[in-house]
Amino acid sequence: AESFSRLFPVSRETLEKLELYLALLAHWQPRLNLVGPATRTDPWRRHILDSAQLFPYVPKGPLLDMGSGAGFPGLVLAILRAAENPSPDPVHLVESDGRKANFLREVARQTGMDAVQIHNDRMEKLVPFPVAVITARALAPLRKLLKLASSFMSPETEFLFLKGRKGEEELTEASKDWTMTAERIDSLSDTSGIIFHLKGVE
């Protein structure tokens, strides 16, 4: 928590909510296998910081997190939003696995995240609603992510995708089907990681 606070200063209250989140993650992990075993030794860097680093780039308006899993990055971003604004914009978490969706509901309830809405469904089956930004982590290659998000896209929609060392290959591949402006941001949590901030996707 200390190393996270140095890189990403937050209030004591927000830190306590993130601590509670990780405690719930540790409690549910044996039953649900929410995160990979290698990441559990350093969850503050691998999960909380990895998610929180998107926050400075998140525009105002509803946020949609595709394939939320354990809630990274969407639920962390919701906690940071709530710290800044007592009535924040909605954060929609989409998770097709019912047990993981129940975990997300429990974390949202215990951390008091009233703006979080959990959709226990597949992206393809959701009836589209307006969103300002779409996020995803470890879900699918970039080309597939854009296809999954396509029914939610408007010319103003922004995208924040956390990617690993194959990110550039995925961007080249996605550019065969999509035009976009791509800003690359170095990851704070992973030396080989990259964040793609996409705008004007068509």
VENBEL-V694971 format. One record per residue. N is the residue number from 1. D_FIRST is the distance of its C-alpha to the first C-alpha in Angstrom with 2 decimals. Layout:
n,d_first
N,D_FIRST
N,D_FIRST
//
This chain:
n,d_first
1,0.00
2,3.82
3,5.59
4,5.09
5,6.14
6,8.73
7,10.14
8,9.98
9,10.37
10,10.59
11,12.07
12,10.89
13,12.90
14,11.40
15,7.80
16,9.82
17,11.68
18,9.03
19,8.01
20,11.81
21,12.33
22,10.55
23,12.49
24,15.57
25,15.14
26,15.15
27,18.12
28,20.10
29,19.45
30,22.32
31,24.79
32,23.98
33,22.42
34,20.18
35,18.31
36,19.61
37,19.19
38,18.07
39,14.90
40,13.68
41,12.61
42,9.76
43,9.21
44,6.13
45,8.72
46,11.80
47,11.61
48,9.26
49,9.65
50,13.10
51,14.09
52,12.77
53,14.63
54,17.81
55,17.46
56,19.39
57,22.23
58,22.65
59,25.99
60,26.99
61,28.58
62,28.04
63,25.55
64,26.43
65,24.06
66,26.32
67,25.73
68,22.43
69,22.02
70,18.64
71,18.14
72,16.62
73,16.97
74,19.09
75,17.19
76,13.97
77,16.54
78,18.25
79,15.34
80,14.97
81,18.78
82,19.15
83,17.07
84,19.60
85,22.68
86,23.71
87,26.08
88,24.46
89,26.41
90,26.42
91,24.10
92,26.09
93,24.55
94,27.25
95,27.04
96,30.28
97,29.09
98,29.78
99,27.39
100,24.42
101,25.68
102,25.67
103,22.01
104,21.26
105,23.53
106,21.81
107,18.29
108,20.06
109,22.00
110,19.31
111,17.08
112,20.37
113,20.63
114,24.42
115,24.76
116,23.69
117,26.77
118,26.74
119,29.71
120,30.47
121,32.74
122,33.27
123,33.02
124,36.74
125,37.76
126,35.98
127,38.26
128,36.94
129,35.63
130,34.68
131,31.25
132,30.02
133,27.41
134,26.90
135,23.80
136,23.47
137,21.48
138,23.13
139,26.09
140,29.19
141,30.72
142,30.97
143,34.64
144,34.07
145,31.14
146,33.52
147,36.25
148,34.08
149,33.13
150,36.69
151,37.95
152,35.13
153,35.73
154,37.39
155,38.09
156,35.23
157,32.54
158,29.62
159,27.63
160,24.14
161,23.92
162,21.30
163,23.43
164,23.57
165,26.20
166,29.07
167,28.22
168,31.17
169,33.60
170,32.55
171,33.09
172,36.53
173,37.42
174,36.33
175,38.37
176,41.51
177,41.20
178,39.25
179,39.45
180,36.32
181,34.60
182,31.54
183,28.93
184,26.75
185,23.20
186,21.37
187,18.14
188,14.92
189,13.47
190,16.76
191,19.47
192,22.19
193,20.90
194,22.60
195,22.44
196,25.86
197,26.52
198,30.00
199,32.54
200,36.22
201,36.17
202,39.67
//
